[in-house]
Amino acid sequence: MPMALALEKKVKGSRGRGGTAAGGSQAVAPGMETVRKAGYPNLSWLETSQFYGPEGGFDYREKLGSPGEYPFTRGIHSDMYLGRLWTMRQFAGFGSASETNSRFKYLLSHGETGLSVAFDYPTLYGYDTDDPHSEGEYGKCGVAISSLDDMTALFSGIPLDRVSTSMTINGPASVIWAMYLAAAERQGVPAASLRGTIQNDVLKEYIAQKSFIFPPAPSMRLVVDTFEYGMKHVPNWNTVSISGYHIREAGSTAVQELAFTLADGFEYVRQGIERGLDPNKFVPRLSFFFNAHNDFFEEIAKYRAARRIWAREMKESFGLTNEKAMKLRFHTQTAGCTLTAEQPENNVTRVALQAMAAVLGGTQSLHTNSLDEALALPTEKAVRTALRTQQIIAYETGVPNVADPLGGSYYVEWLTDEMEERAYGIFDEIASYGGVLGAIDRGYFQKAITESSYRYQREVEKKERIIVGVNEFTSEEPLEIPILRMDPKGRERQIARLRKLRRTRDSASFEKALSRLRKAAEGDENTMPAILGAVKANATLGEVTGVLREVFGEYREQRII
């Protein structure tokens, strides 16, 4: 199946609309000369002109169309936020399940419209809290979930048929999802009534975040198992959130984030088709997750280009006929890597502008980072301020009142075309390695991100890029914001709960469930029913992933030279 049609067919008139301002020098403030010169490159090092006009033009029907119409450049819904605002989420999780449950209820009481779960690193790697690998990491970057009891406590008092839940989990995603399904069953909520997303994007783990467990082949099998199971039993669930966020946080440019993420998406579609699944049925439940960084218009153009590329590839390269499968739906999170420990109050402004870019770009769901992001997990006041940022955009600015208000902007349309063209160039590079898996094996992604990250950092150090409060406009004022403190006895209590669970569970049912799981993993059947049976038998996260580790092995990243 072809990766793409000929580039010249796709990107017409993408250049030639720039202009040069009339002469005359302009006085600038000290320290600002480097950010005001003509042709200053954006964060993807695309050279920009001083202004843009109608030269070159664009085909409205081919390149834009109306909102809600193919190729969905202007948005996937005709009325966009007039029909429904984006889902307002705040990524939350720390310490124990009960502590995070309290934070969830706090956020819901202040107007959050969807939950987003952050797990601690032991959970991300499939380890229980009492595993030696977990030492020193309990609950620090998210909530510790080691058992079905933990998952039940996490959502205690929260009706799972009335809230959409997103879970940032990858290597052990199928296990954590099974725990969620079982917790919903304990509430009396059928799986068909559940709405939400598991990130489940293992490809970007090999590329950027590195919290992988198994080698690529069995990892991809587990991902496609969730596609298949979700189609049959959890039809309103997004079984993967193809994530550019972590790729960007690792140091990529916006263009690389765009291209790498969509390339991963194409690979998941191929894998599902190879399994024999109907892409017109499973692709509509694939969702995306993008970063919202500091270059305002670059981010907006990135989202618009992503929609157009995805629609075209699903229709023309993969031959899909279901229009829902052509609509790229995405969640956005403001860029944690842009937030500074220096003068943290400035982060409120950064987050507001990043969130506005996401909304103008047509996001379906949004998380706004807290001002204390660079220092610790957020306090209640900090996370409330971040949520209020979304609500101010939604209810006070008037921005949601018009679908794609920037459509037709000479600069935005030029930049959208330019990013699209650069993305297709990267698709060609990936194809030269034999596709995404071959490029991972050869270190292509890692090398590209490393080079971009290094180049950016050198520019900051040389003050070729100004970071307010860090390398310019600095201050010696002491830090004056409160910091969240963790419960020092939390880990001890969590381990005590785990030990009690292991003592009191039905050992015969537990052993039978793990034996069934091993047989499923060694064969070629869908693993989800066996994983669900294991967690219902009170097998812990570490015990389930332990069986899968024994069958599939563990991935060790190759050193890239």
C-alpha positions as CSV (number, residue, x, y, z in Angstrom):
1,M,0.0,0.0,0.0
2,P,1.5,3.4,-1.0
3,M,2.6,5.8,1.8
4,A,1.4,8.7,-0.2
5,L,0.5,10.1,-3.6
6,A,3.0,12.2,-5.5
7,L,4.0,15.3,-3.5
8,E,3.3,17.7,-6.4
9,K,-0.3,16.5,-6.5
10,K,-0.7,17.2,-2.8
11,V,1.0,20.5,-2.2
12,K,0.3,23.2,-4.8
13,G,1.1,26.8,-4.4
14,S,2.7,26.4,-1.0
15,R,5.3,29.1,-1.6
16,G,5.4,32.5,-3.1
17,R,3.0,34.4,-0.9
18,G,5.6,36.2,1.2
19,G,6.5,39.8,1.0
20,T,9.1,42.3,2.2
21,A,8.2,45.4,4.2
22,A,9.0,48.8,3.0
23,G,12.4,50.2,4.0
24,G,13.2,52.1,7.2
25,S,14.9,51.0,10.4
26,Q,13.0,50.3,13.6
27,A,14.3,51.0,17.1
28,V,14.0,48.0,19.4
29,A,14.4,47.5,23.2
30,P,17.8,46.3,24.5
31,G,18.0,42.5,24.4
32,M,15.3,42.2,21.7
33,E,17.3,42.7,18.5
34,T,17.5,38.9,17.8
35,V,13.8,38.4,17.9
36,R,12.8,41.3,15.7
37,K,14.9,40.9,12.6
38,A,13.2,40.1,9.3
39,G,13.3,36.4,8.3
40,Y,13.7,35.2,11.9
41,P,13.1,31.4,11.8
42,N,10.3,29.8,13.8
43,L,10.8,26.8,16.1
44,S,11.1,24.4,13.2
45,W,13.7,26.8,11.6
46,L,11.3,27.7,8.7
47,E,12.3,31.1,7.4
48,T,9.4,33.5,7.5
49,S,8.9,36.7,5.5
50,Q,8.0,40.0,7.2
51,F,4.4,39.8,5.9
52,Y,2.2,37.7,3.6
53,G,-0.2,38.6,0.9
54,P,-2.4,36.9,-1.7
55,E,0.4,36.1,-4.2
56,G,0.2,32.5,-5.2
57,G,-3.3,32.0,-3.8
58,F,-4.8,28.7,-2.9
59,D,-7.6,26.4,-4.1
60,Y,-10.3,26.8,-1.5
61,R,-12.1,23.6,-2.3
62,E,-8.9,21.4,-2.5
63,K,-6.9,22.9,0.3
64,L,-9.5,24.2,2.7
65,G,-13.2,23.6,2.2
66,S,-15.7,24.6,4.9
67,P,-15.4,23.4,8.5
68,G,-16.7,19.9,8.8
69,E,-15.9,19.1,5.1
70,Y,-13.2,17.1,3.6
71,P,-10.2,17.6,3.9
72,F,-11.1,19.0,7.3
73,T,-8.3,21.6,7.3
74,R,-10.7,24.0,9.0
75,G,-12.0,21.5,11.6
76,I,-13.9,18.3,11.8
77,H,-17.3,19.8,12.7
78,S,-19.2,22.4,10.8
79,D,-20.1,24.4,13.9
80,M,-17.0,23.5,16.0
81,Y,-17.4,24.9,19.5
82,L,-20.8,26.4,18.9
83,G,-22.2,22.9,19.0
84,R,-20.0,21.7,21.9
85,L,-16.9,23.1,23.7
86,W,-13.7,21.1,23.8
87,T,-13.4,18.6,26.8
88,M,-11.6,20.4,29.6
89,R,-9.2,18.0,31.2
90,Q,-6.4,18.4,33.8
91,F,-3.8,15.7,33.9
92,A,-3.8,14.6,37.5
93,G,-2.3,11.9,39.6
94,F,0.0,11.6,42.7
95,G,0.6,9.3,45.6
96,S,-2.2,6.9,46.4
97,A,-5.5,6.2,44.5
98,S,-7.5,7.8,47.3
99,E,-5.4,11.0,47.2
100,T,-5.8,11.3,43.4
101,N,-9.5,10.5,43.8
102,S,-9.8,13.6,46.0
103,R,-8.0,15.7,43.3
104,F,-10.4,14.4,40.7
105,K,-13.4,15.4,42.7
106,Y,-11.9,18.8,43.4
107,L,-11.4,19.4,39.6
108,L,-14.9,18.1,38.7
109,S,-16.4,20.5,41.3
110,H,-14.6,23.4,39.6
111,G,-15.9,22.7,36.1
112,E,-13.5,20.1,34.6
113,T,-15.5,18.1,32.0
114,G,-13.2,15.0,31.6
115,L,-10.7,13.1,33.7
116,S,-7.0,12.5,32.7
117,V,-5.0,10.1,34.8
118,A,-1.2,10.4,35.3
119,F,0.5,7.2,36.5
120,D,3.7,7.0,38.4
121,Y,6.8,5.6,36.7
122,P,6.6,2.1,38.3
123,T,3.1,1.8,37.0
124,L,4.2,3.0,33.5
125,Y,6.8,0.2,33.5
126,G,4.4,-2.5,34.8
127,Y,5.9,-2.8,38.3
128,D,4.0,-3.0,41.6
129,T,4.8,-0.5,44.3
130,D,6.7,-3.1,46.4
131,D,8.9,-4.2,43.5
132,P,12.6,-3.3,44.0
133,H,12.5,-1.4,40.7
134,S,9.9,1.0,42.3
135,E,12.1,2.1,45.1
136,G,12.1,5.9,45.4
137,E,9.5,6.4,42.6
138,Y,6.2,5.8,44.4
139,G,3.5,8.4,43.4
140,K,6.0,11.1,42.4
141,C,4.9,11.7,38.8
142,G,1.5,10.2,39.0
143,V,-0.7,7.8,40.9
144,A,0.4,4.3,41.9
145,I,-2.0,1.6,40.5
146,S,-1.0,-1.9,41.3
147,S,-4.3,-3.8,41.5
148,L,-8.0,-3.7,40.7
149,D,-8.6,-2.5,44.2
150,D,-6.4,0.5,43.5
151,M,-8.4,1.3,40.3
152,T,-11.7,0.9,42.2
153,A,-10.5,3.4,44.8
154,L,-9.2,5.8,42.1
155,F,-12.8,6.2,40.8
156,S,-14.7,5.8,44.0
157,G,-17.8,8.0,44.0
158,I,-17.3,9.0,40.3
159,P,-19.9,7.5,38.0
160,L,-17.9,6.1,35.1
161,D,-20.9,6.1,32.7
162,R,-21.1,9.9,33.1
163,V,-17.5,11.0,32.7
164,S,-14.9,10.5,30.0
165,T,-11.6,9.2,31.2
166,S,-8.2,9.5,29.5
167,M,-5.3,7.4,30.8
168,T,-1.7,8.1,29.9
169,I,-0.4,4.5,29.9
170,N,1.5,2.6,27.2
171,G,3.6,-0.5,27.8
172,P,1.0,-2.0,30.2
173,A,-2.0,-0.2,28.6
174,S,-4.1,-3.3,28.1
175,V,-3.6,-4.3,31.7
176,I,-4.6,-0.9,33.1
177,W,-7.5,-0.7,30.7
178,A,-8.7,-4.1,31.9
179,M,-8.6,-2.8,35.5
180,Y,-10.7,0.2,34.4
181,L,-13.3,-2.1,32.7
182,A,-13.4,-4.3,35.8
183,A,-13.8,-1.3,38.1
184,A,-16.7,0.0,35.9
185,E,-18.3,-3.5,36.2
186,R,-18.0,-3.2,40.0
187,Q,-20.0,0.0,39.7
188,G,-22.6,-1.8,37.6
189,V,-21.6,0.2,34.4
190,P,-21.5,-1.9,31.2
191,A,-18.5,-1.6,29.0
192,A,-20.6,-0.3,26.1
193,S,-21.4,2.8,28.2
194,L,-17.8,3.8,28.8
195,R,-16.2,6.7,27.1
196,G,-12.5,7.6,27.2
197,T,-9.0,6.9,25.9
198,I,-6.0,4.8,26.7
199,Q,-2.8,6.3,25.2
200,N,-1.5,2.9,24.2
201,D,1.0,4.4,21.7
202,V,4.0,2.1,22.1
203,L,5.7,3.4,18.9
204,K,6.4,6.8,20.5
205,E,7.9,5.0,23.5
206,Y,10.6,3.6,21.3
207,I,11.0,7.1,19.7
208,A,10.8,9.4,22.7
209,Q,9.5,8.7,26.1
210,K,11.3,5.3,26.6
211,S,8.8,3.7,29.0
212,F,8.6,0.6,26.8
213,I,8.5,-3.0,28.2
214,F,8.3,-5.6,25.4
215,P,9.9,-5.7,22.0
216,P,8.0,-4.0,19.1
217,A,6.3,-7.0,17.6
218,P,4.5,-8.3,20.7
219,S,3.9,-4.7,21.8
220,M,2.1,-4.0,18.5
221,R,0.2,-7.3,19.0
222,L,-1.1,-6.0,22.3
223,V,-2.1,-2.7,20.8
224,V,-4.1,-4.3,18.0
225,D,-5.7,-6.7,20.5
226,T,-7.2,-3.6,22.2
227,F,-8.4,-2.3,18.8
228,E,-10.2,-5.6,18.2
229,Y,-11.6,-6.0,21.7
230,G,-12.8,-2.4,21.8
231,M,-14.6,-2.7,18.5
232,K,-16.6,-5.6,19.9
233,H,-17.1,-4.6,23.5
234,V,-16.2,-1.0,24.2
235,P,-17.4,0.8,21.0
236,N,-17.2,4.4,22.4
237,W,-13.6,4.0,23.6
238,N,-10.5,5.4,21.8
239,T,-8.1,2.5,22.0
240,V,-5.1,4.5,21.1
241,S,-4.0,8.1,21.4
242,I,-1.2,8.5,18.9
243,S,1.1,10.9,20.7
244,G,3.3,13.7,19.4
245,Y,3.4,15.3,22.8
246,H,6.2,13.3,24.1
247,I,8.1,13.5,20.8
248,R,8.0,17.3,21.1
249,E,8.9,17.3,24.8
250,A,11.9,15.2,23.9
251,G,13.2,18.0,21.7
252,S,11.7,17.6,18.3
253,T,10.6,20.5,16.1
254,A,6.9,21.1,15.4
255,V,7.4,19.7,11.8
256,Q,9.0,16.5,13.2
257,E,6.2,16.2,15.8
258,L,3.7,16.4,13.0
259,A,5.4,13.9,10.7
260,F,6.5,11.4,13.2
261,T,3.1,11.3,14.9
262,L,1.2,10.8,11.6
263,A,3.7,8.2,10.4
264,D,3.0,6.3,13.7
265,G,-0.7,6.6,12.9
266,F,-0.3,5.2,9.4
267,E,1.6,2.2,11.0
268,Y,-1.2,1.4,13.4
269,V,-3.7,1.5,10.5
270,R,-1.5,-1.0,8.6
271,Q,-1.2,-3.3,11.6
272,G,-4.9,-3.4,12.1
273,I,-5.5,-4.2,8.5
274,E,-2.9,-7.0,8.6
275,R,-4.9,-8.4,11.6
276,G,-7.9,-8.5,9.3
277,L,-9.8,-5.7,11.0
278,D,-12.0,-3.4,8.8
279,P,-10.3,0.0,8.9
280,N,-13.6,1.8,8.2
281,K,-14.6,0.4,11.6
282,F,-11.5,0.6,13.8
283,V,-9.8,3.8,12.5
284,P,-12.6,6.1,13.7
285,R,-11.6,5.1,17.3
286,L,-8.0,6.2,16.7
287,S,-7.3,9.5,18.3
288,F,-4.3,11.8,18.5
289,F,-2.4,13.8,21.1
290,F,-0.4,16.9,20.2
291,N,1.8,19.4,22.0
292,A,1.0,23.2,22.2
293,H,4.3,24.9,22.2
294,N,5.3,28.6,22.2
295,D,5.3,29.6,18.5
296,F,1.6,30.6,18.3
297,F,1.0,30.4,14.6
298,E,3.2,27.4,14.0
299,E,1.1,25.4,16.4
300,I,-2.1,26.4,14.7
301,A,-0.7,25.5,11.3
302,K,0.5,22.1,12.7
303,Y,-3.0,21.1,13.7
304,R,-4.5,22.2,10.4
305,A,-1.9,20.4,8.4
306,A,-2.4,17.2,10.5
307,R,-6.1,17.1,9.7
308,R,-5.5,17.6,6.0
309,I,-2.8,15.0,5.7
310,W,-4.7,12.4,7.7
311,A,-7.9,12.9,5.7
312,R,-6.0,12.6,2.4
313,E,-4.0,9.5,3.4
314,M,-7.0,7.7,4.8
315,K,-9.0,8.4,1.6
316,E,-6.4,8.2,-1.1
317,S,-3.7,5.9,0.1
318,F,-5.7,3.5,2.4
319,G,-8.9,3.7,0.4
320,L,-11.2,4.3,3.3
321,T,-14.8,5.3,2.6
322,N,-16.1,6.1,6.1
323,E,-15.8,9.9,6.6
324,K,-15.4,9.4,10.3
325,A,-12.2,7.6,9.7
326,M,-10.9,10.6,7.8
327,K,-11.5,13.0,10.7
328,L,-8.4,13.4,12.8
329,R,-9.6,14.0,16.4
330,F,-7.0,15.2,18.9
331,H,-6.3,16.1,22.5
332,T,-3.8,18.9,23.2
333,Q,-1.6,19.6,26.2
334,T,0.3,22.8,26.7
335,A,4.1,22.3,26.6
336,G,5.6,21.3,29.9
337,C,9.1,21.7,28.5
338,T,8.5,25.4,27.9
339,L,7.6,26.2,31.6
340,T,10.4,27.5,33.8
341,A,11.4,27.3,37.4
342,E,12.6,30.9,37.1
343,Q,9.8,33.4,37.6
344,P,7.1,30.7,37.5
345,E,4.3,33.3,37.4
346,N,5.3,33.8,33.8
347,N,4.1,30.3,33.1
348,V,0.5,31.4,33.4
349,T,0.9,33.6,30.3
350,R,2.7,30.9,28.4
351,V,0.0,28.4,29.1
352,A,-2.8,30.8,28.2
353,L,-1.2,31.5,24.8
354,Q,-0.5,27.9,24.1
355,A,-4.1,27.0,25.1
356,M,-5.4,29.7,22.7
357,A,-3.4,28.2,19.9
358,A,-4.9,24.8,20.6
359,V,-8.4,26.2,20.5
360,L,-7.8,28.2,17.3
361,G,-6.3,25.0,15.8
362,G,-9.5,23.1,16.5
363,T,-8.6,20.7,19.4
364,Q,-11.3,18.4,20.8
365,S,-9.8,18.1,24.2
366,L,-7.4,20.3,26.2
367,H,-5.1,20.1,29.3
368,T,-3.5,23.3,30.6
369,N,-0.3,22.9,32.6
370,S,0.0,24.5,36.0
371,L,2.4,27.4,36.8
372,D,4.4,25.2,39.2
373,E,5.0,22.5,36.5
374,A,8.8,22.9,36.5
375,L,9.0,22.6,40.3
376,A,6.6,19.9,41.5
377,L,3.2,18.3,41.0
378,P,0.6,21.0,41.0
379,T,-1.1,22.4,44.1
380,E,-4.9,22.7,44.2
381,K,-4.6,26.5,43.6
382,A,-2.2,26.1,40.7
383,V,-4.3,23.4,38.9
384,R,-7.5,25.5,39.5
385,T,-5.8,28.5,37.8
386,A,-4.8,26.3,34.9
387,L,-8.4,25.1,34.5
388,R,-9.7,28.7,34.8
389,T,-7.5,29.6,31.8
390,Q,-9.5,27.2,29.7
391,Q,-12.7,28.5,31.0
392,I,-11.8,32.2,30.3
393,I,-11.0,31.3,26.7
394,A,-14.3,29.4,26.4
395,Y,-16.6,31.9,28.0
396,E,-15.0,35.3,27.8
397,T,-12.9,35.7,24.6
398,G,-15.5,35.0,22.0
399,V,-13.0,32.8,20.1
400,P,-15.2,29.7,20.2
401,N,-18.1,31.6,18.5
402,V,-16.7,31.2,15.0
403,A,-15.4,28.0,13.4
404,D,-11.8,28.4,12.3
405,P,-11.6,32.2,12.6
406,L,-8.0,32.2,11.2
407,G,-9.0,30.3,8.0
408,G,-7.9,32.3,4.9
409,S,-5.1,34.2,6.8
410,Y,-2.3,34.6,4.3
411,Y,0.3,33.7,6.8
412,V,-1.6,30.8,8.4
413,E,-2.4,29.2,5.0
414,W,1.3,29.6,3.8
415,L,2.6,28.1,7.0
416,T,0.0,25.2,6.9
417,D,1.1,24.4,3.4
418,E,4.8,24.7,4.3
419,M,4.5,22.3,7.3
420,E,2.5,19.8,5.2
421,E,5.2,19.8,2.5
422,R,8.0,19.3,5.1
423,A,6.1,16.5,6.7
424,Y,5.8,14.6,3.4
425,G,9.6,15.0,3.0
426,I,10.0,13.3,6.4
427,F,7.5,10.5,5.4
428,D,9.9,9.8,2.5
429,E,12.9,9.6,4.8
430,I,11.0,7.1,7.1
431,A,10.0,5.0,4.0
432,S,13.7,4.8,3.1
433,Y,14.3,2.9,6.3
434,G,11.5,0.5,5.5
435,G,8.9,2.2,7.6
436,V,8.4,3.2,11.2
437,L,9.7,0.0,12.8
438,G,12.8,0.0,10.5
439,A,13.5,3.6,11.4
440,I,13.2,2.9,15.1
441,D,15.6,0.0,14.7
442,R,18.1,2.2,12.8
443,G,17.9,5.0,15.3
444,Y,16.5,7.5,12.8
445,F,14.0,9.2,15.2
446,Q,16.3,9.3,18.1
447,K,19.1,10.9,16.1
448,A,16.7,13.5,14.5
449,I,15.3,14.5,17.9
450,T,18.7,14.7,19.5
451,E,20.0,17.0,16.7
452,S,17.0,19.3,17.0
453,S,17.1,19.5,20.7
454,Y,20.9,20.3,20.7
455,R,20.4,23.0,18.1
456,Y,17.6,24.7,20.1
457,Q,19.6,24.5,23.3
458,R,22.6,26.1,21.7
459,E,20.5,28.9,20.4
460,V,19.1,29.5,23.9
461,E,22.6,29.5,25.4
462,K,23.9,32.0,22.8
463,K,20.8,34.2,23.3
464,E,19.7,33.7,19.7
465,R,16.4,32.7,21.2
466,I,15.1,34.5,24.3
467,I,13.4,32.7,27.1
468,V,12.0,35.4,29.4
469,G,13.3,35.1,32.9
470,V,15.9,32.5,32.0
471,N,18.4,34.0,29.6
472,E,17.0,37.5,29.5
473,F,14.9,39.8,31.8
474,T,16.1,37.7,34.8
475,S,15.4,38.4,38.4
476,E,17.0,37.4,41.7
477,E,13.7,37.5,43.6
478,P,13.2,34.3,45.8
479,L,10.6,31.7,44.9
480,E,7.3,32.6,46.5
481,I,4.8,30.0,45.4
482,P,3.7,27.0,47.5
483,I,4.9,23.5,46.6
484,L,2.8,20.3,46.9
485,R,4.3,17.9,49.5
486,M,3.8,14.2,49.3
487,D,2.6,12.0,52.1
488,P,5.8,10.4,53.5
489,K,4.0,7.3,54.8
490,G,2.1,6.7,51.6
491,R,4.3,4.0,50.1
492,E,4.2,2.0,53.4
493,R,0.5,2.0,53.4
494,Q,0.3,1.1,49.7
495,I,2.7,-1.9,50.2
496,A,0.6,-3.0,53.2
497,R,-2.5,-3.0,51.0
498,L,-0.8,-5.1,48.4
499,R,0.4,-7.7,50.9
500,K,-3.1,-8.0,52.3
501,L,-4.5,-8.5,48.8
502,R,-2.1,-11.3,48.1
503,R,-2.9,-13.0,51.4
504,T,-6.6,-12.9,51.1
505,R,-7.3,-13.5,47.4
506,D,-8.5,-16.9,46.1
507,S,-5.2,-18.5,45.2
508,A,-6.8,-21.2,43.0
509,S,-8.6,-18.6,40.8
510,F,-5.5,-16.5,40.7
511,E,-3.3,-19.4,39.5
512,K,-5.9,-20.5,36.9
513,A,-6.2,-17.0,35.5
514,L,-2.4,-16.5,35.1
515,S,-2.2,-19.9,33.5
516,R,-4.8,-18.9,31.0
517,L,-3.0,-15.6,30.3
518,R,0.2,-17.5,29.6
519,K,-1.5,-19.8,27.2
520,A,-3.1,-16.8,25.4
521,A,0.2,-14.9,25.1
522,E,2.1,-18.0,23.8
523,G,-0.6,-18.6,21.2
524,D,-2.2,-16.2,18.8
525,E,-5.6,-15.4,20.4
526,N,-6.6,-12.0,21.5
527,T,-5.0,-11.4,24.9
528,M,-7.6,-9.0,26.3
529,P,-10.1,-11.5,27.7
530,A,-7.3,-13.4,29.5
531,I,-5.9,-10.1,30.9
532,L,-9.3,-9.1,32.1
533,G,-9.8,-12.4,33.8
534,A,-6.4,-12.1,35.5
535,V,-7.2,-8.7,37.0
536,K,-10.6,-9.8,38.1
537,A,-8.9,-12.7,39.9
538,N,-6.8,-10.0,41.7
539,A,-3.6,-10.5,39.9
540,T,-1.5,-7.4,40.3
541,L,-0.1,-5.2,37.5
542,G,3.4,-6.6,38.2
543,E,2.2,-10.2,38.1
544,V,0.3,-9.8,34.8
545,T,3.1,-8.0,33.1
546,G,5.5,-10.5,34.7
547,V,3.8,-13.3,32.7
548,L,4.0,-11.2,29.5
549,R,7.6,-10.4,30.2
550,E,8.4,-14.1,30.4
551,V,6.6,-14.9,27.2
552,F,7.5,-11.8,25.1
553,G,10.9,-10.8,26.6
554,E,12.0,-7.3,27.3
555,Y,13.2,-4.6,24.9
556,R,16.7,-3.2,25.2
557,E,17.3,-0.1,23.1
558,Q,20.2,-0.2,20.8
559,R,23.0,2.4,21.3
560,I,22.9,5.0,18.6
561,I,26.2,6.3,17.3
